[in-house]
């Protein structure tokens, strides 16, 4: 297959590009915001026309949650309108589209994991813009796949694993919230699952995360433990006590049940502790990879 990856400068897009580049059965074309501004319709149409892909994995997004709160126009241009452009271009060339979305489409008040048929109710501009992008893809390109994921970490680009390791090197005590719970997801496991959806051309919404629900406090402890450090250095704090308060509200419950994926007979992604240990091992042994 020839697969076009947008957002190849980000951690998931770059992981996908590396994975596909090493696969002899696939031909990958990876673009970032410098080579294809996804908010520019003409740029998207021209890129897809030049590549003529069998599938488009649309990873490009503006994921700075708090910054989105202050600039909703940009958030909707990059996270929603861009999906309209991608859907239009893919439809012209009969390419299967996979759009990557987020747990932020939910308000986080449900008692229990969210499945694919729960009604979204975003509380932030970021979540609202990503939900709008989902709808643009599903309406504009029937048969598209939308993958909601959460707490994404990987080798490439900034993420919470790298942040926790950096903070642990600078401070004796770390404080992370213990009243926000979710599923950490690692690009090393998520990227191959996205390729599977591209190859199978499976339509609809899928929740895709690594397994194991944990709070940010528990996750930070797990990162330190994987690095051979003392997890008791991480202390719990309530979201309401954070100083300064975050501009964008975070869902207290971000746990996504991978119901559609499981019901399709597909193997679940691993417990998050396995890829976490693999990633931390690389980051600790090669400090240059922490940027």
Buried (B, 14 or more C-beta within 10 A) or exposed (E): BBBBBBBBBBBBBBBBBBBBEEEEEBBBBBBBBEEBBBBBBEBBBEBBEEBEBBBBBBBBBBBBBEBBBEBEEBBBBBBBBBBBBBBBBBBEBEBBBBBBBBBBBBBBEBEEBBBBEBEBBBBBBBBBBBBBBBBBBBEBBEBBBBBBBBBBBBBBBEBBBBBBBBBBEEEEEBBBBBBBBBBBBBBBBBBBBBBBBBBEBBBEBBBBBBBBBBBBBBBBBBBBBBBEBEBEBBEBBEBEEEEEEEEBBBBBBBBBBBBBBEEEEBEBBBEBBBBBBBBBEEBBEEEEEBE
